[in-house]
Each structure stands twice: as structure tokens, then as C-alpha cells.
Amino acid sequence: MHACAPPDAVVWPRAVGQVQELAALCYRCRVPMVPFGTGTGLEGGVNAVQGGVCFDLSRMDAVAELSLEDFSVAVEPGVTRKALNSRLRGTGLWFPVDPGADASLCGMAATGASGTNAVRYGTMRPNVLNLRVVLPDGRLLHTAGAGRQARKRAAGYDLTSLFVGSEGTLGFLTQATLRLHPLPEAVAATVATFPSVRAAVACTVQVLQAAVPVARIEFLDEVMADACGRYSGTGLPVAPTLLLELHGSRQGLAEQQRQAEEMVRLNGGSVPAWSEEPEERGRLWAMRHSAWYAALALRPGCQGYSTDVCVPISRLPDVVVETQRDLRDSGLTGPMVGHVGDGNFHCLLVFDARDPAEAQRVHAFAQRLGRWAGGAAGGRGHRGVSLCSDGPVPQAGAGGGGHLHRGARRGAGQAGAAAGGAGPGGAGHPAPHQGCAGPPQPHEPRQGALRGAAAPRRARGRSPQGCGWAGLAALPCPLPCSPKSSHPPSWGLGIPNKNPPAPKLPCAMMSFLGGLATPVPP
């Protein structure tokens, strides 16, 4: 289990050159680096379990290139999903990947985000055309070539797919070139209720098999439907529920609605009237996106543990029913919700962390759920929020342990070196995941240490005149130094912590950082 762990220092670069400069410094000093976007993720991937420097990239917020004719846009890490779609308003285009939170688009690429629209528009992976990456040693890499935004990539390694979903372990994504889509002419949404969980999930499978071009199809079990209805005030029926949304032309939409209604009735469900008003659809999806908070409201004062499983569509009904049965047998509170259109569902466990027996039941259930995913040949496994497994945890889309093994790191590093040239340690190796063993052994090539930090609150610092940096907060260096060594003043991290952990930054690095920052006022 990992407790929340703040980094030893936080920096806010405004340009890619500054990211390169600091990454190279951390690489030379073997200091862990923690990429940070908007902090909306629930998986704890930015927890600085080994300290180090947190790179908050939220102030790099330029929309660098927008090509309406090529249906593409290049954005920096500070640009969020909603900000981009606001910028695109009036162009007839939009970016449809919607994980719920107003997340950083580069962060969505780093985590391989999915969302409610994935069944029609795909996840982040097919919607990322190019990435500008700062490697752990400070070198710059364009995964598809500088300035390239072509949709077809047939020559060379597919480095873009390597970095999408890398969870911040291979480099800093400082710019993403994204695929845009035309806005649909007409949109309609509805809520369908079913007599059982199996009927609701089976209806999803049949809708997809019948090639109904559904844009969103979201599942809520009866516990989640009740929680969301009460939390948002929408008054959903307490029954297994599907939320459906269709996109298309006005003529085609009527046929899609007829097909969807037929599938719902074949499975014993009921469909109220379809809604085409943006306000009504907005309330419906706001209710869906608040599912995490609705689940927590079932047991005030308790903690949440999010799971995330993806299985083949054919196995989805059996896995969902078995998971619900396991929840009942374990005596756990775990409402279920999911993007069932792509075989993905979440079980949101709410438990009392002060009860060791209940916490152990949650941990055991999560392990069984991970095995279910692997046994169903999908294998997205579970991802902890309030808790985190102390063993290898399958990561998104990996189907195996989240730890990067040494051989895999070397292979990935050689691919990066082929595109970006050799680094100071030879083949420009990427960094290990936060769960890997510590510093490299003497026989290993030197490598950076990108690791996935509890979201640090931005410290109150003023940008030093003329340096271009947005500020930094750090702790004093704990290492023994010669009398000639110069220490920067002691700064706070902006995180309430009466007993901060001993920082791990070398004095030479602290002296460099000290010249870039303004001390936080006491």
C-alpha cells in the first residue's frame, strides 16, 4: 500500500526548452521526475513514492496548430478537453474523447484515456497523430516526425502508440497532435431500464452486433442508478439502466432510434421519449459523470476504491453478473457503471478504511476482479484509488503487470534512440515505473527516473524577473555538504504536512533550482 507522498520540489515550466533543461539536470543527478497535468486522474499515478521533482505542465497551454482542412490540432499539456472544444466552437469540428473530467489532453494521451464516446469515435490511441516528447535525458522526440500530422503511418516504428498509454514512464508529453471529427447534424439521447443486469448488458451486445451506430451506451446497475438519481436530483428509476446517445443526420437518426428501441424491447426493457435538447442531454451526462461522487455519497465519511476492467464484448454479460454476485457475497458496497460499448466497466467500492476486515475484503475482491479480467482474455485489471496493490497491478491496456521489466525498458529505449540519437548513457533508456527497483545497478546503462506525486497544490511563488519560469517550491537539501556549498532558503511545498519527508535532491541540483525560484512567504 502506498500513502500519499508529495514530491521534494515542484516546477512550472512554460516552454518545452525549460522542460528539456530540467529533465537533463534530473537525469544527471538521478532524481525521480513526476509529470503532472491537471490532477483529474483517479488512479494515483502521480504519487511521488520516491520523492523527486514534480513537473506541473499546466501553464504550457498553447493551441499551437489548428488545421480545419486536415481535421487536426496540436495542443500543449495545459489545454484541457473542454477548453479545446470551446476553441473549436463555430468551426464545425470537435474532439469527442470524453473521460468525464475536464482533463489535460496530453494527460489523456499519456493514460490512454477512453470515455463515453469511445464506442463510436475510439479511445485516445487512434485519435493521437503525433507527440512531441521530452525524453528522460532531455532530448526531444517527435514520434511521427516534426510537424507531421498525416493519418496513415506505414513506414518506421509506430512510436506514437508506444507513448500513448505509457502513464508518464517514458517521457514528458509536451505537445499532442490530435484528430478532430465533424460535429453531428443531429443528436438524441434516452434512458432505458431493464428487469435485470444480464438483460441490460445483453442488449448492449445485441445493439453492437446489429451495427446500430450508437455514439454512447453507458451501463448503471440498480445501486448506481439509485445513487446517481439521488445525488443529481434526476430521479432515475432504481433498475439496471442503459444511457444511449445517437449521432447522425436527421434522416438517419430516426432509423437508428427505431433499431435501438427494438433491441431494448427484445430484452424486456422500456424506452421513454428521446431527447434532442442540448440542455436535457447535458443534465443526463452530467449525472453520469458525477457517478464517482454519487457512489461516495452512499456512505459519507468512507473512502472509495475504483476498479477498471475491460473484457471481450462476448464475455461482458457473464463477467458483470459474476462481479455483482461476488459483491453481494463479500458484503461490499460497490455500485457498477461502465462504457459497456467497448467492454469496459467500473466497480466503485466504498468502504470504511478504519475497518481492517472490510479493507481486506476490498483488496481480495479487487484481486479476484483482476483475475476475472485476465481469465476473460481482456485483462485491464484493477486500478486503485484510495488503496494501491503492493504487488504488480495490471495497467490500462497492458494485460499484464504494470512494472516495466528491464528487458522491456531496453527495447523501448532502443526504439527511442533510433528516433532521437544516443544519449549520455548509450541507448537513451526510458525510466522505470514507480514500482520498479531503485537506482540502476553498476552494470546497467544510466537512465532517467520518471515516476508516476499526490497532486501538489500550487505553492505561492512569484516568477523571478526575466527567467521565464512560473515558480518553484522546494525543500532544503538533506545531504551532507562541504562548508563551501550554498544552500537555497527553505521553501514550503504548499501541502499541509507537519512532518515533511526527508527530501532527496542533491545539493548541486538544489542550488540550480534555487536560482530559478522565489521563496514561498512564511
N, C-alpha and C positions, 0 to 999 in steps of 0.2 A: 504494500500500500504506500502511496506517495502523498504526503501532506502538501498543501500549497507552499510553494517555495519561490520567493522573489529573486530576481537577478541581483548581481552586485552593482550593476550600472545600467542606465537607460540612455540611449541616444536617439535623437530625432533628425536624421538626415533629410535634406531637401532635394538632393540630386544624386544621380547614380554614381558620380565620381566620389562622393563622400562615403557612400556605401562601400565602394571598392577600397578606399583608403583605410577605413576602419576594419573591414574584413581582413585585409592583408596584415594589419597590425595584430589582430586577434590570432590569426593563423601563425604568425611568427612566434607569438607568446604562448601558443597552445591554450587559449582561453575559449571556453564554450561561447557560441553565438546563438541567440534566440530570435528568429524572425517573428515579428508581431504586426498584425494588420489592424483589425477593428475589435478583436476580442469577443466576437459573437459566437465562436465555436463552443460546443458543449463537451468536447472530448478531453479537455485538459492537456492538449498537445503543446501548449506554450508554457507549461510548468517548468521552471528552471531548476530541475532537480540537482544539477551540479553547478548552480550559480552562473557566473559569466556576464556577458553584455547582452542586453535586450535591444534589438534594433526596431524601434517603433517607426514604421514606414508610412504612417497615416498622413504625414504632411507632404508626401510626394503624391499630389492629387491632380496631375495634369491629364487631360484628354489629348494625347499627342497627335493622333491622326484619325480623321474620320472620313471615310470614303463611301459615299452613298451608292456610287455606281458599283463598287466592289463588295458592298454589303459587309464592311469590316470597320473596326475601330481599334485603336491602340490606347490602352489606359495604364496609368501607374497605380501602385498599391493603395493609395488613398482614395481612389474613386470607388464608390460603392454601387451596388446594383441599382438602387433607386435613383441615385444621382445620375447615373448614365442614362436611364430611361427618361428622366426629366430633361436631360440634354437632348435626347433624340425626339422629344415631343414635336410634332409638326413635320417630321421627315418621312413618316410612313413606315419607319423601322422600329424595332425594339430588340432587347436582349431578354430571352424568355426564361433562362435558367433561374429558378426561384426556390432557394433553400428555406425560405421563411424569414430569416433575419436579414436586415439590411447590411449584408456582409461586403467586405472588400473583394473586388473581382479577382485580384491576384491571389488573395487568400482562398477564394473558391477554387481557383485553378490548383493551388498547392494542395488542397484537401480532396480534389476530385469531386466537388460537390454535385449533388443531384438535386431533386426538388419536385414540386408538384407537377411541373410541366414536362418532366423528363420523358414521359411515355410518348409524347409526340415530337419534342424538339431535342431530345437527348440530354445527357449529362454534360458536365464541363468538358470532358475529354474530346468529343467530336466538335465542340464549339470553340476550341482554342487553336488558332492557326500558327502562332509563333510566340516565343517567350524570350525576353531579354533577362538573362540570369547572371548574377554575380556569384561566381564560384567561391568556395571557402577560402581560397588563397588570394582573392581579389580580382582574378581575371574575369573578363566579360565574355559571355557566350550568347549568341543568338541561335536558338535551337533549329530554326528553319532558314537561317541566313539573314543578315542585316537588311531590314526593310522589306522582307518578303511576306506576302500575305496570300499567296496562291492556295487554293483549296486542295489541289492534288499534290501529293508528295510521293514520288516513286523512286527518287534517287537518294542514296545515302541512308544513314541511320535515322530512325524516327525519334529524335531526341526530345521533341515536344511531348510525346506520350510518356517518355521516361520521367520528365519533370512534373507532369500533371499527376497529382496524387502522391507526390513524394513527401508530403507532410513536413516540408521545411528541412529535410535531412540532406539534401543535395546542393542547395544553394538558395540565394535570395531571388525571388521573382520580382524584378523591379519594373517590368512592363509586360503586358499581355495583349496580343493582337487577337481580337475576338470576332467570331462570325455573327452577323446580325441577321434578323429574319423580318419579312414583311408583316405588318400588323394585319390580323384577320379582318375581313369585312364585317363579319357578324360573330357574336359570342353569346352563348346561352349556358346557364348553369342550373342544376337542380339537386335535390336531396332525395335519395331513395332509401327506404327502410326495408329490412328483411326479417324473416322469422328466426334465423339462426346465423351464426358466424360462417358456417360452411356454405350456406346459400349465398351470402354476400360475396365471399371470396370466389365461389364457383361462377357467379355472374361476371366477375371481373375477367376470369379466364375466357368465358364464352364471348364477351364483348371484344376481346383482343383477337380471338380465333376467327370471329366473323369480320375482322378487318374494319370495324367501326373506327373512324379516325378521331377517337376521343383525345382531347388535349390534356385533361386532368381526370384522374379517377382515384380518389382517396378513400381509405377504409378507416372506420372508427368502430371499435366494439361497443357493446352497450354501456360499459363503465365509462369509457372515454366520451361517448355521445352525451351521457348524463352530465359528466364533469364539464365539458365544453359548453353545453347548453346553459348550465347554471352560471358558469364563470363569465360568459359573454352576454347572457341575457337573451339568447336567441330561442330558448325553449325547444331544443331538439327532442324528438321522441326518444325514449330510453329503449333503444333497439339497435342491433347491428346496422350500420349505416354506410352508404357509399355517397360521396360527393362527386358529381360528374360535371365536367365542363366541355363544351364542344366549340370548335373554331372552324370557320369556313365562310363560304359565300352565303348570301341569304337563301338562295335556292337550294344549295346543298345542305344547309343546316336543318331544314325541315325533314329531309330524308334521314339524316343522322339521328335526329330526335326520335323518329319512328322506330329505327333499328334498336336504339338504346332502350326505349320503353318496352319493346317486345322481349328483349333479353331479361330485363328486370322482372317482368310478369311471369316468364317461364320459370323463374327461381322463387316465385311466391312473394316478390317484393311489390311495393307500391311507389308510384312516382307522382308527386304533386306537380303543379304548374311549373314550367320552365321560366327562368328569369333572364331577361336580356338587359335590364337596367344596370349600369355600372355601379350605382350606389348599393344595390342589393347584393350584387356579386362581390363587391368589396367587403361587405359585412360578413358574408359567408366565408370568404377566405381569410379574413382577419380572425374569425372564430377558429378556423383550422390552424392558423399559425400560432395561436395562443395555447395550443394543446399542452405544451410543457408546463406552463403556469397553471392551467386548469387542473392538471394532474397533481401538482404540488398543493393546490388548494384543497384537495381531498383530505389531507392530513396536515393541518397547519403546524408549523414548528418542526416538521420532519424534513429529511433530505431526499434528493432524487438521484437515481442511477439510470442513465439512459443506455439502452441496448439498440443495436443497429444490425439487422440481419437481411441478407439478400439470398434468395434461393431461386432455382428454376421455376418458371410460372407453373409448370405441370405439378410441382410438389407443394405449391403455395397453400392450397386448402388444407392438406394434411398437416403441414408444419404449423399453421396458425391454430388449428383446432387442438393439436397436441400441446402447443405452448400454453394455450388458455387452460387446458386441463392440468398441466403442471403447476400453473399459478394457483389454481384452486387447491390442489393437493398440498402445496407448500405453505398455504395460508398467507400469501403475499398480496399486497395491493399493487397491481400492475396493469393499468389501462393500456390498450393497444391501439396504435394508429400507424398508418403506413402509406407509402406510394406504391400501392399494390400493382399498379400498371406495369412496373418494371421488377416485380417480385421482391420489393423492399418493404419491411415493416419494422416498427419500433415498439418495444415494450418498455414503458416508463415506470420503473419501480420506485415506489415511495415508501420509505422505511424510517424507523427511529434509530439513528446512529448510536444512541446511548444503550441500546439493547443488543449485546453481543450475539445472542442467539439469532435474532432477526437479521442482523448484518451477515452472519454466517449463512443463513438460508438464502439471502440475496446473492451472495458470492457463489454458492453452489448452483443456484438456478442459472446464473449467467454462464457458468462453465458448461452446464448441460445445453444451454441455448447455443453456445458456440459449437458444441459437438453436433447439435442438430443441423446447424448451417453447413458444417463440413460434410456430414453424412448425406445431406441433400445435394451435394456436389456444387453448391453455390459458394458458401464459405466467406461471408463477410464478417462473421463473428460478432463479438460484442465490443463496445467501446465504453469505458467507464467515465462517469462524470464526477460524482462525489467520491467514488471509490475507484481504484485502478488496480488491476491484477498485478501481482508481483511476479508473474510468470509471463512468457511470451503471449501477447494478445494479438489475434489476427487484426490487421488493419484494413481499411476500406479498399475493396477490390483486390486484396492480396491473396486471399485464400490460404494464408499461412501465417507464420509468426511475424510480428511487427519488427523484430530485430533484423538489421541488415548484417548478414554474415560476412566474414572477412572476404571470402571469395566473391560474393556479390558486389561488395564495395569496390574491389579491384576492377571487376568487369565494368561497372558503371563509370569508375574513374577513368579507365582507358578510353571509353567512348567519349567522355568529356575532353580528354586530352587530344583525341583525334580531331575534335572540332575546334579546340581552343589553344592547342600548343602545350608543351610540357611546363610543369610548374617547378618550384624550388625543390620539391621532394621527389621529382621524377614524373610520375604519370598523373599528377593533379587529382589525387583521390578525394572523393566526397567524404562527408563526415558520417560518423556512426549515428544511429538513432539514440534517443535519450536513454534507452535501456541497455545499451551496449557497455562493455567494459571500458574503463577509464582511458588514460593516455596510451598512445601506441607503444608497443614494446620496441626494444632496440632494433630488432630485425625487420620491423615494419617500416614502410615508407612514411614519411611525415604527412599528416593530414589535418585538415581543419576540424573544428568541433562544433558543427551546427547541431543544436539540440532544441528539441521542442519544448514558460515562466508564468506563473499566475499573472493575469493581465495587470501590469503595473499601472497605478494611477499616475497620470502625468504630473511630474514634480513641478513646483513653481519656480521656474528658472527663466532668466532673461537671456536672449541671444546676445553673445558678445558682439560688439560693433565690428562690422567688416568681415566676420569669419563665415557667415552664411549658414551656420549651424543653428538649429532651433533650440538647443539647450541640452543639458545632460544632468542627471542626478547620479551620484555615486557614493560609495562608502570608502573610508580610508584603507590603504593597503596594509594587510596584517603581517606581511613577510618581513623578516629581519633585514635591515638595510644598513649600509655604511653611513657614517655621520655626514658624508657629503651628499647623500641622497636627498632630493627635495620632495616633500610630500604635499599633495594638494590639501586644502582645508577639508574638513569633514562635512559631507552633504547628506541630507536625508533622501530616502527613496520616494517619499510621498506615499508610503504604505504604512499604516499603523502597525508598529512592531516594536514592542518594548525591549525585546531581546533579539536584535537582528543577528542572523547567522554570520559567522566569520567570513568576510569576503576573500576571494581567491585571486584577485588581479595582481600581477606583478607590478613592482614599483615603477619600472620604466613605462609601463603602459598607463598607470595612473597619472604619472607626470604628463604624458602626452594628452590624456583626456582632460586633465585639469586645465590645460591651456585653451580648451575649446568651450569651457562651460562657465556659467556663473553660479556661485554657491547659492543653495536654497536658503532664504532668510529663515532664521530660527522662529 
